[in-house]
């Protein structure tokens, strides 16, 4: 999918609810490493704290 079509597609892995640290299952580092291995960018968001919501 990423190689077909006239334009390059940018993939972004988004971790949501970053304000809920106590219930986190995947660390930010693990998510960052996964995204990098797949050629994606990574960003965490929190609607509750209004963190990175507009950027994602």
MARBA-3410 file (N, C-alpha, C, O; in Angstrom, 1 decimal):
56
0.8,-1.2,0.0,0.0,0.0,0.0,0.9,1.3,0.0,0.5,2.2,-0.7 ~ 1.9,1.3,0.7,2.8,2.5,0.8,3.5,2.7,-0.4,4.0,3.9,-0.6 ~ 3.7,1.8,-1.3,4.5,2.0,-2.5,3.7,2.2,-3.8,4.2,2.4,-4.8 ~ 2.4,2.1,-3.7,1.5,2.2,-4.8,0.9,3.6,-4.9,0.6,4.2,-3.8 ~ 0.7,4.1,-6.1,0.1,5.4,-6.2,1.1,6.5,-6.5,2.3,6.3,-6.4
0.6,7.6,-7.0,1.5,8.7,-7.4,2.2,9.5,-6.3,3.2,10.1,-6.6 ~ 1.6,9.5,-5.1,2.1,10.3,-4.0,2.6,9.4,-2.9,2.1,8.3,-2.7 ~ 3.6,9.8,-2.2,4.1,9.1,-1.0,3.2,9.4,0.1,2.8,10.5,0.4 ~ 2.8,8.3,0.8,1.9,8.4,2.0,2.8,8.4,3.3,3.7,7.6,3.4 ~ 2.5,9.3,4.2,3.2,9.4,5.4,2.3,8.6,6.5,1.2,8.9,6.7
3.0,7.6,7.1,2.3,6.9,8.1,2.7,7.4,9.5,3.9,7.7,9.7 ~ 1.8,7.5,10.4,2.0,8.0,11.8,1.4,7.0,12.8,0.2,6.8,12.7 ~ 2.2,6.5,13.6,1.6,5.6,14.7,1.3,6.6,15.9,2.2,7.3,16.4 ~ 0.0,6.6,16.3,-0.4,7.5,17.4,-0.8,6.7,18.6,-1.7,5.8,18.6 ~ -0.1,7.0,19.7,-0.5,6.4,21.0,-1.4,7.4,21.7,-1.1,8.6,21.9
-2.6,7.0,22.0,-3.6,7.9,22.6,-3.7,7.7,24.1,-3.2,6.7,24.6 ~ -4.4,8.6,24.8,-4.6,8.5,26.2,-3.3,8.5,27.0,-3.1,7.7,28.0 ~ -2.3,9.3,26.6,-1.0,9.3,27.2,-1.0,9.8,28.7,-0.1,9.6,29.4 ~ -2.2,10.3,29.0,-2.3,10.8,30.4,-2.6,9.7,31.4,-2.5,9.8,32.6 ~ -2.9,8.5,30.9,-3.2,7.3,31.8,-2.0,6.4,31.9,-2.0,5.3,31.5
-0.9,7.0,32.5,0.3,6.3,32.7,0.2,5.0,33.5,0.9,4.0,33.2 ~ -0.7,5.0,34.5,-0.8,3.8,35.4,-1.4,2.6,34.7,-1.2,1.5,35.1 ~ -2.1,2.8,33.6,-2.7,1.7,32.8,-2.0,1.4,31.5,-2.5,0.6,30.7 ~ -0.8,2.0,31.3,0.0,1.8,30.1,0.4,0.3,30.0,0.8,-0.3,30.9 ~ 0.2,-0.2,28.7,0.6,-1.6,28.4,1.9,-1.6,27.6,2.7,-2.4,27.7
2.0,-0.6,26.7,3.1,-0.5,25.8,3.9,0.8,26.2,3.3,1.9,26.2 ~ 5.2,0.7,26.4,5.9,1.9,26.7,6.1,2.8,25.5,6.0,2.3,24.4 ~ 6.4,4.0,25.8,6.6,5.0,24.7,7.8,4.5,23.9,7.9,4.6,22.6 ~ 8.8,4.0,24.5,10.0,3.5,23.9,9.7,2.3,22.9,10.2,2.3,21.8 ~ 8.9,1.4,23.4,8.5,0.2,22.6,7.7,0.7,21.3,8.0,0.2,20.2
6.8,1.7,21.5,6.1,2.2,20.4,6.9,2.9,19.4,6.8,2.8,18.2 ~ 7.9,3.7,20.0,8.8,4.4,19.1,9.7,3.4,18.3,9.9,3.7,17.1 ~ 10.1,2.4,18.9,10.9,1.4,18.2,10.1,0.6,17.1,10.6,0.4,16.0 ~ 8.8,0.3,17.4,8.0,-0.3,16.5,7.8,0.6,15.3,7.9,0.2,14.1 ~ 7.4,1.8,15.6,7.2,2.8,14.5,8.4,2.9,13.6,8.3,2.9,12.4
9.6,3.0,14.2,10.8,3.2,13.4,11.1,1.9,12.6,11.5,2.1,11.4 ~ 10.8,0.8,13.1,11.0,-0.5,12.4,10.1,-0.6,11.2,10.4,-1.3,10.2 ~ 9.0,0.1,11.2,8.0,0.1,10.1,8.1,1.3,9.3,7.3,1.5,8.3 ~ 9.1,2.2,9.5,9.3,3.4,8.7,8.2,4.5,9.0,7.9,5.2,8.1 ~ 7.7,4.5,10.2,6.6,5.4,10.6,7.2,6.4,11.6,8.2,6.2,12.3
6.5,7.5,11.7,6.7,8.5,12.8,5.8,8.0,14.0,4.9,7.2,13.8 ~ 6.1,8.5,15.2,5.4,8.1,16.4,5.1,9.4,17.2,5.9,10.3,17.3 ~ 3.9,9.4,17.7,3.5,10.5,18.6,2.5,10.0,19.6,1.6,9.2,19.3 ~ 2.6,10.6,20.8,1.6,10.3,21.8,0.6,11.5,22.0,1.0,12.6,21.8 ~ -0.6,11.2,22.2,-1.6,12.3,22.4,-2.4,12.1,23.7,-2.5,11.0,24.2
-3.0,13.2,24.1,-4.0,13.1,25.2,-5.0,14.2,25.0,-4.7,15.4,25.1 ~ -6.2,13.8,24.8,-7.3,14.8,24.7,-7.6,15.5,26.0,-7.9,16.7,26.1 ~ -7.4,14.7,27.1,-7.7,15.2,28.4,-6.7,16.4,28.8,-7.2,17.4,29.3 ~ -5.5,16.2,28.4,-4.5,17.2,28.7,-4.2,18.2,27.5,-3.4,19.0,27.5 ~ -5.0,17.9,26.4,-4.8,18.7,25.1,-3.4,18.7,24.7,-2.8,19.7,24.4
-2.8,17.5,24.6,-1.4,17.3,24.3,-1.3,16.7,22.9,-1.7,15.5,22.7 ~ -0.8,17.4,21.9,-0.5,16.9,20.6,-1.8,16.5,19.8,-1.6,15.9,18.7 ~ -2.9,16.8,20.2,-4.2,16.5,19.5,-4.2,17.2,18.2,-4.5,16.5,17.2 ~ -3.9,18.4,18.1,-3.9,19.2,16.9,-2.8,18.7,15.9,-3.0,18.8,14.7 ~ -1.7,18.3,16.4,-0.6,17.9,15.6,-0.8,16.5,14.9,-0.4,16.3,13.8
-1.5,15.7,15.6,-1.8,14.3,15.1,-2.9,14.5,14.0,-3.2,13.5,13.4
END
